[in-house]
Amino acid sequence: MHNDNAALRHMLQQHKTIAVVGLSAEWHRPSFFVAKYLQSHGYRVIPVNPRYAASGQQILGETVYASLLDIPQAVDMVDVFRRTEDVLPLADEAIRIGAKCLWQQIGVQNSAADQLVRQAGLESVFNRCVKIEHARLFGGLNWFGVNTGVISARRPH
């Protein structure tokens, strides 16, 4: 289940190469902020945005690709910063490239894409933010007094 803390923790521990679809080069955009956070916590971020790929631009020091199918290396997770109606073709591409997880960001909840990837054996999360979940489960949010919903005096390893 996508709301299960143990499952989310497992995904974030195991999936270290993340293709961020819709990653913007603009520092104030949520996708940029999330990708920078992920990089600072040891994840490999692969930007996917046809607008920037066409000009050969890099984002956060990484080559930008026009689509998931253009990425020349293995991808563990596909993190989607696109409109809900744009997710189904991305789910198909995630399956085709052998990704292990499709993560739809806050406000993105395509049930057909969720069902498609689950039937193909991928893990699936929707309407959640990778950065927020990482900070909540691994100790970042509680430094600011936010109730993380995790009841434990010990931090997970």
VENCOR-V822487 format. One record per helix or strand of 2 or more residues. SS is the DSSP state (H for helix, E for strand). FROM is the first residue (numbers start at 1). TO is the last residue. If there is no record, write none. Layout:
# VENCOR-V822487
SS:FROM:TO / SS:FROM:TO
This chain:
# VENCOR-V822487
H:5:14 / E:17:21 / H:30:40 / E:44:48 / H:50:53 / E:58:59 / E:62:63 / H:68:70 / E:77:80 / H:84:96 / E:101:104 / H:111:119 / E:123:125 / H:130:138 / H:141:144
